[in-house]
Amino acid sequence: MILEVAILNVKTGQSTAFESAFRKAEPIISSMRGYISHDILRCVESSDRFILLVRWERLEDHTEGFRNSPEYLEWKRLLHHFYDPFPIVEHYSALQTVSA
Amino acid sequence: MILEVAILNVKTGQSTAFESAFRKAEPIISSMRGYISHDILRCVESSDRFILLVRWERLEDHTEGFRNSPEYLEWKRLLHHFYDPFPIVEHYSALQTVSA
């Protein structure tokens, strides 16, 4: 499992519109090959900040499969205009077991 | 539920030692009042970067209960010397339902 992490800074005052747009965009990502689950949450300390966590089976399901898909164009159209600055997206994987 | 999010930048070359120390520290946080669950994952793009996600019942379970506890001193002793810079910790909560 790969966890995609994106901290999303939404333009001031547009958070309600962003939340509505995100609800429309959710079925797009949920339908992609390799998608497992996602969470979207709002920051307690900064009300125009969100975190998007998406669990993928493999890194390439996000970086190649989703980003090169026709569906990604609609995802971008719905969401990308809300962000300032544009988010840095990172990926995380479970730790190897280490001896104590 | 409140999600605590901390991006942890570990000093170069100390990630294996950090992982071992984190395994020792896990029972500390897991035993705290209001703790639900946590994940620790390693960044694919930056091998000395980790993300810690902790789910708490209430914000205060982390910001007051844990941080003011005697156990937090041991948590700090085990882990804080690995970080550079010291992490900014944020909290996130689920979205309110919005109309589409």
N, CA and C atoms of all chains as a GROMACS GRO file, in nm:
protein
  600
    1MET      N    1   0.084  -0.120   0.000
    1MET     CA    2   0.000   0.000   0.000
    1MET      C    3   0.087   0.124   0.000
    2ILE      N    4   0.049   0.220  -0.081
    2ILE     CA    5   0.115   0.350  -0.087
    2ILE      C    6   0.014   0.456  -0.043
    3LEU      N    7   0.057   0.544   0.048
    3LEU     CA    8  -0.028   0.654   0.092
    3LEU      C    9   0.014   0.781   0.021
    4GLU      N   10  -0.076   0.836  -0.057
    4GLU     CA   11  -0.054   0.968  -0.117
    4GLU      C   12  -0.096   1.073  -0.015
    5VAL      N   13  -0.012   1.173   0.007
    5VAL     CA   14  -0.041   1.279   0.104
    5VAL      C   15  -0.033   1.413   0.032
    6ALA      N   16  -0.140   1.489   0.038
    6ALA     CA   17  -0.139   1.624  -0.020
    6ALA      C   18  -0.201   1.721   0.080
    7ILE      N   19  -0.121   1.821   0.121
    7ILE     CA   20  -0.174   1.931   0.201
    7ILE      C   21  -0.226   2.034   0.102
    8LEU      N   22  -0.354   2.065   0.113
    8LEU     CA   23  -0.420   2.151   0.015
    8LEU      C   24  -0.452   2.285   0.078
    9ASN      N   25  -0.387   2.390   0.030
    9ASN     CA   26  -0.417   2.526   0.076
    9ASN      C   27  -0.512   2.589  -0.024
   10VAL      N   28  -0.634   2.613   0.023
   10VAL     CA   29  -0.739   2.667  -0.062
   10VAL      C   30  -0.742   2.819  -0.048
   11LYS      N   31  -0.770   2.886  -0.160
   11LYS     CA   32  -0.774   3.032  -0.159
   11LYS      C   33  -0.874   3.080  -0.053
   12THR      N   34  -0.837   3.188   0.012
   12THR     CA   35  -0.916   3.240   0.124
   12THR      C   36  -1.063   3.258   0.085
   13GLY      N   37  -1.149   3.203   0.168
   13GLY     CA   38  -1.292   3.221   0.148
   13GLY      C   39  -1.354   3.123   0.052
   14GLN      N   40  -1.274   3.034  -0.007
   14GLN     CA   41  -1.330   2.940  -0.107
   14GLN      C   42  -1.345   2.798  -0.053
   15SER      N   43  -1.331   2.782   0.079
   15SER     CA   44  -1.331   2.646   0.132
   15SER      C   45  -1.466   2.576   0.118
   16THR      N   46  -1.574   2.648   0.133
   16THR     CA   47  -1.706   2.583   0.119
   16THR      C   48  -1.727   2.538  -0.025
   17ALA      N   49  -1.689   2.623  -0.119
   17ALA     CA   50  -1.700   2.586  -0.261
   17ALA      C   51  -1.607   2.469  -0.293
   18PHE      N   52  -1.488   2.469  -0.233
   18PHE     CA   53  -1.396   2.358  -0.254
   18PHE      C   54  -1.456   2.227  -0.203
   19GLU      N   55  -1.515   2.231  -0.085
   19GLU     CA   56  -1.573   2.108  -0.029
   19GLU      C   57  -1.682   2.054  -0.120
   20SER      N   58  -1.763   2.142  -0.174
   20SER     CA   59  -1.868   2.099  -0.265
   20SER      C   60  -1.809   2.038  -0.393
   21ALA      N   61  -1.706   2.103  -0.446
   21ALA     CA   62  -1.641   2.052  -0.567
   21ALA      C   63  -1.572   1.919  -0.538
   22PHE      N   64  -1.515   1.907  -0.420
   22PHE     CA   65  -1.448   1.781  -0.387
   22PHE      C   66  -1.547   1.665  -0.384
   23ARG      N   67  -1.666   1.692  -0.332
   23ARG     CA   68  -1.768   1.585  -0.328
   23ARG      C   69  -1.803   1.538  -0.469
   24LYS      N   70  -1.801   1.632  -0.564
   24LYS     CA   71  -1.828   1.593  -0.704
   24LYS      C   72  -1.710   1.515  -0.763
   25ALA      N   73  -1.590   1.548  -0.717
   25ALA     CA   74  -1.470   1.486  -0.775
   25ALA      C   75  -1.441   1.348  -0.715
   26GLU      N   76  -1.492   1.321  -0.597
   26GLU     CA   77  -1.458   1.195  -0.530
   26GLU      C   78  -1.484   1.070  -0.614
   27PRO      N   79  -1.598   1.061  -0.685
   27PRO     CA   80  -1.619   0.938  -0.763
   27PRO      C   81  -1.514   0.916  -0.872
   28ILE      N   82  -1.449   1.025  -0.915
   28ILE     CA   83  -1.346   1.010  -1.019
   28ILE      C   84  -1.230   0.929  -0.964
   29ILE      N   85  -1.175   0.973  -0.852
   29ILE     CA   86  -1.057   0.904  -0.799
   29ILE      C   87  -1.096   0.765  -0.748
   30SER      N   88  -1.215   0.754  -0.692
   30SER     CA   89  -1.256   0.626  -0.635
   30SER      C   90  -1.271   0.516  -0.740
   31SER      N   91  -1.287   0.557  -0.865
   31SER     CA   92  -1.310   0.458  -0.971
   31SER      C   93  -1.180   0.414  -1.038
   32MET      N   94  -1.066   0.471  -0.996
   32MET     CA   95  -0.941   0.442  -1.068
   32MET      C   96  -0.883   0.307  -1.027
   33ARG      N   97  -0.814   0.245  -1.122
   33ARG     CA   98  -0.745   0.118  -1.096
   33ARG      C   99  -0.640   0.138  -0.986
   34GLY      N  100  -0.639   0.051  -0.888
   34GLY     CA  101  -0.540   0.058  -0.780
   34GLY      C  102  -0.582   0.144  -0.663
   35TYR      N  103  -0.692   0.215  -0.676
   35TYR     CA  104  -0.744   0.296  -0.565
   35TYR      C  105  -0.796   0.204  -0.454
   36ILE      N  106  -0.759   0.236  -0.330
   36ILE     CA  107  -0.809   0.157  -0.215
   36ILE      C  108  -0.911   0.238  -0.135
   37SER      N  109  -0.871   0.358  -0.091
   37SER     CA  110  -0.960   0.441  -0.009
   37SER      C  111  -0.900   0.580   0.001
   38HIS      N  112  -0.978   0.675   0.050
   38HIS     CA  113  -0.923   0.809   0.072
   38HIS      C  114  -0.995   0.876   0.188
   39ASP      N  115  -0.930   0.979   0.240
   39ASP     CA  116  -0.989   1.066   0.342
   39ASP      C  117  -0.958   1.210   0.304
   40ILE      N  118  -1.053   1.297   0.327
   40ILE     CA  119  -1.030   1.441   0.314
   40ILE      C  120  -1.072   1.503   0.447
   41LEU      N  121  -0.981   1.582   0.505
   41LEU     CA  122  -1.010   1.642   0.636
   41LEU      C  123  -0.969   1.788   0.632
   42ARG      N  124  -1.027   1.866   0.723
   42ARG     CA  125  -1.001   2.010   0.728
   42ARG      C  126  -0.916   2.043   0.850
   43CYS      N  127  -0.824   2.136   0.831
   43CYS     CA  128  -0.730   2.170   0.937
   43CYS      C  129  -0.799   2.249   1.049
   44VAL      N  130  -0.771   2.210   1.171
   44VAL     CA  131  -0.826   2.280   1.287
   44VAL      C  132  -0.762   2.418   1.301
   45GLU      N  133  -0.631   2.425   1.277
   45GLU     CA  134  -0.556   2.549   1.300
   45GLU      C  135  -0.568   2.649   1.186
   46SER      N  136  -0.594   2.601   1.064
   46SER     CA  137  -0.600   2.688   0.945
   46SER      C  138  -0.722   2.645   0.863
   47SER      N  139  -0.829   2.724   0.868
   47SER     CA  140  -0.956   2.675   0.815
   47SER      C  141  -0.960   2.664   0.664
   48ASP      N  142  -0.863   2.722   0.593
   48ASP     CA  143  -0.858   2.705   0.447
   48ASP      C  144  -0.758   2.597   0.406
   49ARG      N  145  -0.717   2.515   0.499
   49ARG     CA  146  -0.623   2.407   0.469
   49ARG      C  147  -0.692   2.272   0.488
   50PHE      N  148  -0.662   2.182   0.396
   50PHE     CA  149  -0.717   2.046   0.400
   50PHE      C  150  -0.602   1.947   0.383
   51ILE      N  151  -0.629   1.822   0.420
   51ILE     CA  152  -0.535   1.716   0.387
   51ILE      C  153  -0.612   1.608   0.312
   52LEU      N  154  -0.551   1.566   0.202
   52LEU     CA  155  -0.606   1.456   0.124
   52LEU      C  156  -0.512   1.337   0.140
   53LEU      N  157  -0.566   1.228   0.185
   53LEU     CA  158  -0.492   1.103   0.200
   53LEU      C  159  -0.557   1.000   0.107
   54VAL      N  160  -0.478   0.946   0.016
   54VAL     CA  161  -0.532   0.845  -0.076
   54VAL      C  162  -0.444   0.721  -0.067
   55ARG      N  163  -0.507   0.609  -0.044
   55ARG     CA  164  -0.435   0.481  -0.040
   55ARG      C  165  -0.446   0.414  -0.176
   56TRP      N  166  -0.327   0.381  -0.231
   56TRP     CA  167  -0.317   0.315  -0.363
   56TRP      C  168  -0.248   0.179  -0.345
   57GLU      N  169  -0.279   0.089  -0.433
   57GLU     CA  170  -0.210  -0.041  -0.427
   57GLU      C  171  -0.063  -0.024  -0.460
   58ARG      N  172  -0.032   0.055  -0.565
   58ARG     CA  173   0.106   0.074  -0.608
   58ARG      C  174   0.126   0.223  -0.637
   59LEU      N  175   0.249   0.271  -0.623
   59LEU     CA  176   0.283   0.410  -0.654
   59LEU      C  177   0.236   0.448  -0.794
   60GLU      N  178   0.260   0.359  -0.890
   60GLU     CA  179   0.229   0.389  -1.030
   60GLU      C  180   0.079   0.402  -1.056
   61ASP      N  181  -0.002   0.345  -0.968
   61ASP     CA  182  -0.146   0.362  -0.986
   61ASP      C  183  -0.184   0.509  -0.977
   62HIS      N  184  -0.110   0.585  -0.894
   62HIS     CA  185  -0.133   0.729  -0.886
   62HIS      C  186  -0.053   0.805  -0.991
   63THR      N  187   0.079   0.784  -0.990
   63THR     CA  188   0.167   0.871  -1.068
   63THR      C  189   0.154   0.848  -1.219
   64GLU      N  190   0.119   0.729  -1.257
   64GLU     CA  191   0.103   0.701  -1.401
   64GLU      C  192  -0.044   0.678  -1.436
   65GLY      N  193  -0.106   0.582  -1.368
   65GLY     CA  194  -0.243   0.546  -1.404
   65GLY      C  195  -0.339   0.663  -1.392
   66PHE      N  196  -0.343   0.724  -1.274
   66PHE     CA  197  -0.439   0.833  -1.254
   66PHE      C  198  -0.399   0.959  -1.329
   67ARG      N  199  -0.273   0.998  -1.314
   67ARG     CA  200  -0.233   1.128  -1.370
   67ARG      C  201  -0.233   1.129  -1.523
   68ASN      N  202  -0.223   1.014  -1.585
   68ASN     CA  203  -0.227   1.008  -1.731
   68ASN      C  204  -0.365   0.970  -1.786
   69SER      N  205  -0.463   0.962  -1.698
   69SER     CA  206  -0.595   0.916  -1.742
   69SER      C  207  -0.679   1.032  -1.795
   70PRO      N  208  -0.776   1.003  -1.880
   70PRO     CA  209  -0.871   1.106  -1.923
   70PRO      C  210  -0.948   1.163  -1.802
   71GLU      N  211  -0.973   1.079  -1.704
   71GLU     CA  212  -1.050   1.124  -1.587
   71GLU      C  213  -0.975   1.233  -1.510
   72TYR      N  214  -0.841   1.231  -1.515
   72TYR     CA  215  -0.763   1.330  -1.442
   72TYR      C  216  -0.790   1.472  -1.492
   73LEU      N  217  -0.822   1.484  -1.619
   73LEU     CA  218  -0.853   1.617  -1.673
   73LEU      C  219  -0.976   1.676  -1.604
   74GLU      N  220  -1.073   1.591  -1.578
   74GLU     CA  221  -1.195   1.639  -1.509
   74GLU      C  222  -1.165   1.670  -1.363
   75TRP      N  223  -1.084   1.586  -1.299
   75TRP     CA  224  -1.038   1.610  -1.160
   75TRP      C  225  -0.971   1.746  -1.151
   76LYS      N  226  -0.878   1.773  -1.243
   76LYS     CA  227  -0.808   1.902  -1.246
   76LYS      C  228  -0.906   2.017  -1.265
   77ARG      N  229  -0.998   1.998  -1.358
   77ARG     CA  230  -1.093   2.105  -1.389
   77ARG      C  231  -1.177   2.141  -1.267
   78LEU      N  232  -1.216   2.039  -1.192
   78LEU     CA  233  -1.300   2.063  -1.075
   78LEU      C  234  -1.223   2.125  -0.959
   79LEU      N  235  -1.095   2.090  -0.942
   79LEU     CA  236  -1.027   2.119  -0.815
   79LEU      C  237  -0.906   2.211  -0.823
   80HIS      N  238  -0.830   2.206  -0.929
   80HIS     CA  239  -0.698   2.269  -0.923
   80HIS      C  240  -0.704   2.421  -0.910
   81HIS      N  241  -0.812   2.482  -0.956
   81HIS     CA  242  -0.819   2.629  -0.948
   81HIS      C  243  -0.840   2.680  -0.805
   82PHE      N  244  -0.869   2.589  -0.712
   82PHE     CA  245  -0.887   2.632  -0.573
   82PHE      C  246  -0.754   2.651  -0.500
   83TYR      N  247  -0.646   2.594  -0.549
   83TYR     CA  248  -0.523   2.582  -0.469
   83TYR      C  249  -0.429   2.702  -0.487
   84ASP      N  250  -0.376   2.749  -0.376
   84ASP     CA  251  -0.273   2.853  -0.380
   84ASP      C  252  -0.193   2.845  -0.251
   85PRO      N  253  -0.067   2.800  -0.258
   85PRO     CA  254   0.006   2.754  -0.376
   85PRO      C  255  -0.041   2.617  -0.422
   86PHE      N  256   0.006   2.575  -0.539
   86PHE     CA  257  -0.027   2.442  -0.586
   86PHE      C  258   0.041   2.339  -0.496
   87PRO      N  259  -0.031   2.236  -0.455
   87PRO     CA  260   0.024   2.146  -0.353
   87PRO      C  261   0.141   2.060  -0.400
   88ILE      N  262   0.230   2.033  -0.306
   88ILE     CA  263   0.333   1.932  -0.326
   88ILE      C  264   0.275   1.800  -0.277
   89VAL      N  265   0.276   1.701  -0.362
   89VAL     CA  266   0.220   1.571  -0.328
   89VAL      C  267   0.334   1.474  -0.300
   90GLU      N  268   0.324   1.403  -0.190
   90GLU     CA  269   0.426   1.303  -0.157
   90GLU      C  270   0.359   1.168  -0.136
   91HIS      N  271   0.442   1.066  -0.138
   91HIS     CA  272   0.393   0.928  -0.120
   91HIS      C  273   0.470   0.864  -0.005
   92TYR      N  274   0.400   0.785   0.071
   92TYR     CA  275   0.459   0.720   0.188
   92TYR      C  276   0.425   0.571   0.185
   93SER      N  277   0.519   0.492   0.237
   93SER     CA  278   0.496   0.348   0.245
   93SER      C  279   0.525   0.301   0.386
   94ALA      N  280   0.468   0.188   0.422
   94ALA     CA  281   0.485   0.134   0.556
   94ALA      C  282   0.633   0.107   0.584
   95LEU      N  283   0.671   0.117   0.709
   95LEU     CA  284   0.807   0.088   0.750
   95LEU      C  285   0.837  -0.060   0.731
   96GLN      N  286   0.963  -0.088   0.699
   96GLN     CA  287   1.011  -0.225   0.714
   96GLN      C  288   1.014  -0.256   0.863
   97THR      N  289   0.997  -0.381   0.897
   97THR     CA  290   1.011  -0.418   1.039
   97THR      C  291   1.157  -0.403   1.079
   98VAL      N  292   1.178  -0.335   1.191
   98VAL     CA  293   1.315  -0.318   1.240
   98VAL      C  294   1.326  -0.384   1.376
   99SER      N  295   1.442  -0.432   1.407
   99SER     CA  296   1.462  -0.493   1.538
   99SER      C  297   1.469  -0.385   1.644
  100ALA      N  298   1.414  -0.414   1.759
  100ALA     CA  299   1.407  -0.313   1.866
  100ALA      C  300   1.543  -0.300   1.934
  101MET      N  301  -1.361   1.245   1.583
  101MET     CA  302  -1.221   1.202   1.567
  101MET      C  303  -1.136   1.318   1.516
  102ILE      N  304  -1.020   1.332   1.574
  102ILE     CA  305  -0.923   1.432   1.532
  102ILE      C  306  -0.798   1.358   1.482
  103LEU      N  307  -0.750   1.398   1.363
  103LEU     CA  308  -0.629   1.339   1.308
  103LEU      C  309  -0.512   1.434   1.332
  104GLU      N  310  -0.415   1.388   1.409
  104GLU     CA  311  -0.289   1.462   1.425
  104GLU      C  312  -0.198   1.424   1.309
  105VAL      N  313  -0.139   1.525   1.245
  105VAL     CA  314  -0.050   1.502   1.131
  105VAL      C  315   0.084   1.568   1.160
  106ALA      N  316   0.190   1.489   1.156
  106ALA     CA  317   0.324   1.544   1.172
  106ALA      C  318   0.415   1.488   1.063
  107ILE      N  319   0.472   1.579   0.982
  107ILE     CA  320   0.576   1.539   0.886
  107ILE      C  321   0.707   1.547   0.962
  108LEU      N  322   0.778   1.436   0.969
  108LEU     CA  323   0.898   1.426   1.052
  108LEU      C  324   1.021   1.418   0.961
  109ASN      N  325   1.104   1.521   0.965
  109ASN     CA  326   1.230   1.520   0.891
  109ASN      C  327   1.341   1.477   0.986
  110VAL      N  328   1.394   1.358   0.960
  110VAL     CA  329   1.497   1.300   1.046
  110VAL      C  330   1.634   1.337   0.992
  111LYS      N  331   1.726   1.360   1.085
  111LYS     CA  332   1.862   1.398   1.044
  111LYS      C  333   1.920   1.292   0.950
  112THR      N  334   1.995   1.338   0.852
  112THR     CA  335   2.048   1.250   0.749
  112THR      C  336   2.123   1.132   0.810
  113GLY      N  337   2.087   1.014   0.761
  113GLY     CA  338   2.156   0.893   0.805
  113GLY      C  339   2.104   0.833   0.934
  114GLN      N  340   2.007   0.896   0.997
  114GLN     CA  341   1.958   0.847   1.127
  114GLN      C  342   1.822   0.779   1.117
  115SER      N  343   1.778   0.750   0.996
  115SER     CA  344   1.642   0.698   0.983
  115SER      C  345   1.626   0.558   1.041
  116THR      N  346   1.727   0.474   1.027
  116THR     CA  347   1.716   0.339   1.084
  116THR      C  348   1.709   0.345   1.236
  117ALA      N  349   1.793   0.428   1.295
  117ALA     CA  350   1.788   0.446   1.441
  117ALA      C  351   1.655   0.507   1.484
  118PHE      N  352   1.604   0.600   1.405
  118PHE     CA  353   1.474   0.659   1.437
  118PHE      C  354   1.365   0.553   1.435
  119GLU      N  355   1.366   0.469   1.334
  119GLU     CA  356   1.262   0.366   1.325
  119GLU      C  357   1.266   0.274   1.448
  120SER      N  358   1.386   0.240   1.490
  120SER     CA  359   1.400   0.155   1.609
  120SER      C  360   1.348   0.227   1.733
  121ALA      N  361   1.384   0.354   1.748
  121ALA     CA  362   1.337   0.432   1.863
  121ALA      C  363   1.186   0.448   1.858
  122PHE      N  364   1.133   0.465   1.739
  122PHE     CA  365   0.988   0.483   1.729
  122PHE      C  366   0.915   0.358   1.775
  123ARG      N  367   0.970   0.242   1.743
  123ARG     CA  368   0.906   0.117   1.787
  123ARG      C  369   0.902   0.110   1.940
  124LYS      N  370   1.006   0.164   2.003
  124LYS     CA  371   1.006   0.166   2.150
  124LYS      C  372   0.907   0.268   2.205
  125ALA      N  373   0.886   0.375   2.130
  125ALA     CA  374   0.800   0.483   2.178
  125ALA      C  375   0.651   0.455   2.154
  126GLU      N  376   0.621   0.369   2.061
  126GLU     CA  377   0.481   0.345   2.024
  126GLU      C  378   0.390   0.309   2.142
  127PRO      N  379   0.435   0.222   2.233
  127PRO     CA  380   0.344   0.188   2.344
  127PRO      C  381   0.310   0.308   2.432
  128ILE      N  382   0.396   0.410   2.432
  128ILE     CA  383   0.367   0.528   2.513
  128ILE      C  384   0.242   0.597   2.461
  129ILE      N  385   0.243   0.630   2.333
  129ILE     CA  386   0.128   0.705   2.279
  129ILE      C  387   0.004   0.617   2.275
  130SER      N  388   0.023   0.489   2.248
  130SER     CA  389  -0.092   0.398   2.237
  130SER      C  390  -0.168   0.382   2.369
  131SER      N  391  -0.099   0.412   2.479
  131SER     CA  392  -0.161   0.392   2.610
  131SER      C  393  -0.234   0.516   2.660
  132MET      N  394  -0.228   0.627   2.584
  132MET     CA  395  -0.284   0.752   2.634
  132MET      C  396  -0.436   0.756   2.622
  133ARG      N  397  -0.497   0.829   2.715
  133ARG     CA  398  -0.642   0.850   2.711
  133ARG      C  399  -0.681   0.921   2.582
  134GLY      N  400  -0.783   0.870   2.513
  134GLY     CA  401  -0.830   0.934   2.391
  134GLY      C  402  -0.759   0.888   2.265
  135TYR      N  403  -0.654   0.810   2.281
  135TYR     CA  404  -0.583   0.756   2.164
  135TYR      C  405  -0.672   0.653   2.094
  136ILE      N  406  -0.680   0.662   1.960
  136ILE     CA  407  -0.757   0.563   1.884
  136ILE      C  408  -0.663   0.471   1.805
  137SER      N  409  -0.576   0.530   1.723
  137SER     CA  410  -0.486   0.449   1.641
  137SER      C  411  -0.380   0.541   1.582
  138HIS      N  412  -0.275   0.484   1.525
  138HIS     CA  413  -0.175   0.565   1.457
  138HIS      C  414  -0.111   0.487   1.344
  139ASP      N  415  -0.048   0.562   1.253
  139ASP     CA  416   0.032   0.505   1.146
  139ASP      C  417   0.161   0.585   1.137
  140ILE      N  418   0.270   0.515   1.111
  140ILE     CA  419   0.396   0.582   1.079
  140ILE      C  420   0.442   0.525   0.945
  141LEU      N  421   0.473   0.615   0.852
  141LEU     CA  422   0.512   0.570   0.718
  141LEU      C  423   0.632   0.651   0.673
  142ARG      N  424   0.707   0.595   0.577
  142ARG     CA  425   0.829   0.658   0.528
  142ARG      C  426   0.806   0.713   0.388
  143CYS      N  427   0.865   0.829   0.363
  143CYS     CA  428   0.843   0.897   0.236
  143CYS      C  429   0.918   0.827   0.122
  144VAL      N  430   0.849   0.806   0.013
  144VAL     CA  431   0.910   0.744  -0.104
  144VAL      C  432   1.011   0.840  -0.168
  145GLU      N  433   0.978   0.969  -0.173
  145GLU     CA  434   1.061   1.066  -0.244
  145GLU      C  435   1.180   1.116  -0.160
  146SER      N  436   1.170   1.110  -0.027
  146SER     CA  437   1.274   1.161   0.063
  146SER      C  438   1.292   1.060   0.176
  147SER      N  439   1.399   0.982   0.171
  147SER     CA  440   1.408   0.865   0.259
  147SER      C  441   1.428   0.900   0.406
  148ASP      N  442   1.462   1.024   0.438
  148ASP     CA  443   1.473   1.064   0.578
  148ASP      C  444   1.348   1.137   0.627
  149ARG      N  445   1.241   1.126   0.553
  149ARG     CA  446   1.115   1.191   0.591
  149ARG      C  447   1.010   1.083   0.624
  150PHE      N  448   0.934   1.110   0.729
  150PHE     CA  449   0.829   1.019   0.773
  150PHE      C  450   0.701   1.100   0.794
  151ILE      N  451   0.590   1.030   0.798
  151ILE     CA  452   0.466   1.095   0.839
  151ILE      C  453   0.407   1.015   0.955
  152LEU      N  454   0.370   1.088   1.058
  152LEU     CA  455   0.301   1.028   1.172
  152LEU      C  456   0.157   1.077   1.171
  153LEU      N  457   0.066   0.983   1.170
  153LEU     CA  458  -0.077   1.012   1.175
  153LEU      C  459  -0.132   0.948   1.302
  154VAL      N  460  -0.190   1.029   1.389
  154VAL     CA  461  -0.247   0.976   1.513
  154VAL      C  462  -0.393   1.018   1.520
  155ARG      N  463  -0.478   0.923   1.541
  155ARG     CA  464  -0.621   0.952   1.556
  155ARG      C  465  -0.653   0.959   1.705
  156TRP      N  466  -0.714   1.074   1.745
  156TRP     CA  467  -0.753   1.099   1.884
  156TRP      C  468  -0.903   1.120   1.891
  157GLU      N  469  -0.959   1.088   2.003
  157GLU     CA  470  -1.103   1.113   2.019
  157GLU      C  471  -1.133   1.262   2.018
  158ARG      N  472  -1.049   1.342   2.089
  158ARG     CA  473  -1.070   1.487   2.098
  158ARG      C  474  -0.935   1.556   2.082
  159LEU      N  475  -0.937   1.678   2.033
  159LEU     CA  476  -0.814   1.757   2.017
  159LEU      C  477  -0.736   1.763   2.148
  160GLU      N  478  -0.807   1.784   2.258
  160GLU     CA  479  -0.741   1.803   2.387
  160GLU      C  480  -0.673   1.676   2.437
  161ASP      N  481  -0.715   1.562   2.387
  161ASP     CA  482  -0.647   1.439   2.427
  161ASP      C  483  -0.499   1.444   2.386
  162HIS      N  484  -0.472   1.510   2.273
  162HIS     CA  485  -0.334   1.528   2.230
  162HIS      C  486  -0.269   1.652   2.293
  163THR      N  487  -0.337   1.767   2.272
  163THR     CA  488  -0.271   1.894   2.305
  163THR      C  489  -0.257   1.918   2.454
  164GLU      N  490  -0.348   1.861   2.531
  164GLU     CA  491  -0.340   1.877   2.677
  164GLU      C  492  -0.303   1.744   2.744
  165GLY      N  493  -0.384   1.642   2.719
  165GLY     CA  494  -0.362   1.515   2.789
  165GLY      C  495  -0.224   1.457   2.765
  166PHE      N  496  -0.189   1.439   2.638
  166PHE     CA  497  -0.061   1.375   2.609
  166PHE      C  498   0.056   1.469   2.637
  167ARG      N  499   0.046   1.592   2.586
  167ARG     CA  500   0.162   1.682   2.597
  167ARG      C  501   0.193   1.724   2.742
  168ASN      N  502   0.095   1.716   2.829
  168ASN     CA  503   0.121   1.750   2.969
  168ASN      C  504   0.142   1.628   3.058
  169SER      N  505   0.152   1.512   2.997
  169SER     CA  506   0.163   1.389   3.076
  169SER      C  507   0.309   1.359   3.111
  170PRO      N  508   0.332   1.285   3.218
  170PRO     CA  509   0.468   1.238   3.246
  170PRO      C  510   0.522   1.151   3.134
  171GLU      N  511   0.435   1.076   3.068
  171GLU     CA  512   0.481   0.987   2.961
  171GLU      C  513   0.540   1.066   2.843
  172TYR      N  514   0.493   1.190   2.825
  172TYR     CA  515   0.543   1.271   2.713
  172TYR      C  516   0.692   1.300   2.728
  173LEU      N  517   0.740   1.308   2.850
  173LEU     CA  518   0.882   1.333   2.871
  173LEU      C  519   0.966   1.218   2.814
  174GLU      N  520   0.917   1.097   2.830
  174GLU     CA  521   0.988   0.981   2.776
  174GLU      C  522   0.978   0.977   2.624
  175TRP      N  523   0.862   1.011   2.572
  175TRP     CA  524   0.841   1.022   2.426
  175TRP      C  525   0.941   1.122   2.366
  176LYS      N  526   0.951   1.238   2.428
  176LYS     CA  527   1.046   1.340   2.383
  176LYS      C  528   1.189   1.288   2.388
  177ARG      N  529   1.223   1.223   2.499
  177ARG     CA  530   1.360   1.174   2.518
  177ARG      C  531   1.398   1.075   2.408
  178LEU      N  532   1.302   0.989   2.374
  178LEU     CA  533   1.329   0.887   2.273
  178LEU      C  534   1.338   0.944   2.132
  179LEU      N  535   1.260   1.046   2.101
  179LEU     CA  536   1.238   1.082   1.960
  179LEU      C  537   1.282   1.222   1.919
  180HIS      N  538   1.273   1.320   2.008
  180HIS     CA  539   1.285   1.458   1.958
  180HIS      C  540   1.424   1.493   1.906
  181HIS      N  541   1.526   1.423   1.954
  181HIS     CA  542   1.663   1.456   1.908
  181HIS      C  543   1.688   1.413   1.763
  182PHE      N  544   1.596   1.335   1.704
  182PHE     CA  545   1.615   1.293   1.565
  182PHE      C  546   1.572   1.400   1.465
  183TYR      N  547   1.493   1.498   1.507
  183TYR     CA  548   1.425   1.585   1.410
  183TYR      C  549   1.506   1.711   1.378
  184ASP      N  550   1.510   1.743   1.250
  184ASP     CA  551   1.571   1.868   1.205
  184ASP      C  552   1.510   1.905   1.070
  185PRO      N  553   1.428   2.008   1.064
  185PRO     CA  554   1.384   2.094   1.173
  185PRO      C  555   1.281   2.024   1.262
  186PHE      N  556   1.250   2.087   1.374
  186PHE     CA  557   1.148   2.032   1.462
  186PHE      C  558   1.012   2.041   1.392
  187PRO      N  559   0.936   1.935   1.395
  187PRO     CA  560   0.813   1.932   1.313
  187PRO      C  561   0.704   2.028   1.359
  188ILE      N  562   0.631   2.077   1.262
  188ILE     CA  563   0.506   2.149   1.287
  188ILE      C  564   0.395   2.044   1.286
  189VAL      N  565   0.320   2.040   1.394
  189VAL     CA  566   0.213   1.942   1.408
  189VAL      C  567   0.080   2.012   1.385
  190GLU      N  568  -0.004   1.953   1.302
  190GLU     CA  569  -0.137   2.008   1.279
  190GLU      C  570  -0.242   1.902   1.309
  191HIS      N  571  -0.364   1.950   1.323
  191HIS     CA  572  -0.478   1.862   1.352
  191HIS      C  573  -0.586   1.883   1.246
  192TYR      N  574  -0.649   1.775   1.209
  192TYR     CA  575  -0.752   1.780   1.106
  192TYR      C  576  -0.876   1.707   1.154
  193SER      N  577  -0.991   1.756   1.109
  193SER     CA  578  -1.118   1.692   1.144
  193SER      C  579  -1.199   1.667   1.019
  194ALA      N  580  -1.290   1.574   1.028
  194ALA     CA  581  -1.372   1.538   0.911
  194ALA      C  582  -1.451   1.658   0.863
  195LEU      N  583  -1.478   1.660   0.734
  195LEU     CA  584  -1.560   1.767   0.678
  195LEU      C  585  -1.703   1.757   0.730
  196GLN      N  586  -1.767   1.872   0.741
  196GLN     CA  587  -1.911   1.873   0.755
  196GLN      C  588  -1.971   1.828   0.622
  197THR      N  589  -2.085   1.766   0.627
  197THR     CA  590  -2.151   1.730   0.502
  197THR      C  591  -2.195   1.857   0.431
  198VAL      N  592  -2.161   1.867   0.302
  198VAL     CA  593  -2.202   1.984   0.225
  198VAL      C  594  -2.293   1.937   0.114
  199SER      N  595  -2.383   2.023   0.074
  199SER     CA  596  -2.472   1.987  -0.036
  199SER      C  597  -2.395   1.996  -0.167
  200ALA      N  598  -2.425   1.909  -0.258
  200ALA     CA  599  -2.350   1.901  -0.384
  200ALA      C  600  -2.398   2.012  -0.479
   0.00000   0.00000   0.00000
